[in-house]
Amino acid sequence: MIDFSLTEAQLELQQRARRFAQEYMIPYAHYYDRTGEFPRPIIRKAWEMGLMNLSIPREHGGPGLGVLEQCIVVEEMAAGCAGMTTSIYVNSLGAEPILIAGNTEQKEKYLRPLTEDLKFISFACSEPGMGSDVAGIQTRVKKEGSHYVINGSKFWITNAPHADYFAVFATLDPSLRHKGLCAFIVEADWPGVKVGRPVEKMGHRASTTSSVMFRDVKVPIDNLLGQEGEGFRIAMQTFALTRPAIAAFATGLARAAMEYAREYVNKRKAFGQKLRDFQAIQFKLAEMYVKIEASRLLYMKASWEADRSGRSTVLASIAKAFATDAAMWVASEAVQIHGGYGYIDQYPIEKLFRDAKLYQIYEGTSEIQRLILGRHVLDAYEPAMKKPPRWYNEKPPDFD
Ligand SMILES: Cc1cc2nc3c(=O)[nH]c(=O)nc-3n(C[C@H](O)[C@H](O)[C@H](O)COP(=O)(O)OP(=O)(O)OC[C@H]3O[C@@H](n4cnc5c(N)ncnc54)[C@H](O)[C@@H]3O)c2cc1C
């Protein structure tokens, strides 16, 4: 029998995250959205409540939770504030390359401190000239004796101004494409590391996004993750394990949008009756609910596969592609249901609409997910019917 129920421990975690969202995120979400300030007090509270760095193994000081538990927490938090949740979750993204390819010393040196104090690690892959085409990274790395030297620029790096460490992807030679990529842990205060000013964004304004420049940055050999040339594999494996959480983010945001819309239609009247009594409105709410439930099932299946085998690339892409499009649609319809009030900042809906858009862009755009899935269907998918499908026109015999 398939069982979708959560364990006692997962339910407790869900309740803790929901309480955190209600008490510490929702009351302050508007403030941080308006000011674009970094929500450090809120993040510290998440850290204190054990809602951050969930994937760090017990032997390195963390709770050692799986992708599913991370998704459960993220859904609750994203229903409170997408931007704050991105700021909190980015530590898991930054830590994942170390979890995948780091040795025991690297894990102990860089993951344990995240559990002992509020510290930040960012994932530095994208550059001003490339985001989707990871094999096209231009940041160069050269081995010189007992260290590597990194030169280049990263862009769009979440939490960069607050980061203590970066997981950095660089190439030995851009013409080698994916075969030339290497992954490193770089400390933010090393000479030559410079973080740019935060960029102003449409949404997720409670998260900080900046460029990071590397000018002749000396990186000890010990800080290479895995082997030279393994950077592309490490980045792709990271996404396979973190994309289910982006689907969970989207599910949480969509759920909040539907709940605000549900509340509104119970109060607002038009043509002498409540909005809830119009069948057209009921159909919108029904469609929202269908998409939210489907999104949750997809992120649960993707995280189940991630926790079971780690080979979750395809299911993670399905979940991300579906849930992020669903969240954008649900947020848009929630604005529509609110009419003019959906378009102004006296209601939270316009923020949800702005926040939803990012899910279709970061951690691989919606198009990139479809690229992965299209290739899978054509090259790796095993047809259920072994005989090639063909159109028959045969009269059935008498089977008796
Ligand atoms: C707020 C924010 C936070 C971010 N945080 C981080 C972070 O912490 N770390 C990090 O490394 N990156 C981060 N990113 C970068 C993000 O991952 C990239 O923006 C994203 O991968 C897209 O890359 P791009 O912007 O260069 O777009 P491009 O790759 O230039 O793509 C532009 C458009 O072309 C489409 N496209 C590209 N290639 C194809 C193709 N082969 N087929 C069809 N369509 C295609 C894309 O889908 C997109 O619609 C962040 C971005 C934002 C906006």
The ligand as a Gaussian input file, in Angstrom:
#p B3LYP/6-31G(d) Opt

LIG

0 1
 C       17.011000      36.370000      -7.159000
 C       17.957000      35.368000      -7.749000
 C       18.738000      34.591000      -6.906000
 C       19.664000      33.683000      -7.439000
 N       20.488000      32.984000      -6.603000
 C       21.513000      32.257000      -7.125000
 C       22.514000      31.681000      -6.273000
 O       22.448000      31.776000      -5.043000
 N       23.549000      31.031000      -6.860000
 C       23.674000      30.896000      -8.202000
 O       24.631000      30.290000      -8.660000
 N       22.731000      31.422000      -9.035000
 C       21.677000      32.112000      -8.531000
 N       20.734000      32.690000      -9.372000
 C       20.904000      32.573000     -10.810000
 C       19.844000      31.723000     -11.477000
 O       20.084000      30.376000     -11.194000
 C       19.900000      32.055000     -12.988000
 O       19.370000      33.352000     -13.154000
 C       19.125000      31.062000     -13.809000
 O       19.761000      29.812000     -13.799000
 C       18.962000      31.512000     -15.258000
 O       20.179000      31.927000     -15.796000
 P       20.300000      33.327000     -16.546000
 O       19.671000      34.356000     -15.713000
 O       21.713000      33.512000     -16.943000
 O       19.410000      33.171000     -17.837000
 P       19.893000      32.558000     -19.237000
 O       20.588000      31.284000     -19.044000
 O       20.581000      33.618000     -20.007000
 O       18.487000      32.273000     -19.921000
 C       17.658000      33.305000     -20.429000
 C       16.376000      32.679000     -20.961000
 O       16.680000      31.746000     -22.007000
 C       16.179000      30.480000     -21.698000
 N       17.103000      29.455000     -22.153000
 C       18.445000      29.363000     -21.892000
 N       18.946000      28.274000     -22.471000
 C       17.916000      27.643000     -23.090000
 C       17.790000      26.457000     -23.857000
 N       18.837000      25.657000     -24.074000
 N       16.570000      26.114000     -24.343000
 C       15.506000      26.911000     -24.102000
 N       15.565000      28.058000     -23.394000
 C       16.754000      28.401000     -22.888000
 C       16.047000      30.465000     -20.176000
 O       15.116000      29.479000     -19.753000
 C       15.606000      31.868000     -19.911000
 O       14.229000      31.964000     -20.132000
 C       19.762000      33.545000      -8.845000
 C       18.938000      34.301000      -9.689000
 C       18.063000      35.211000      -9.161000
 C       17.205000      36.024000     -10.107000

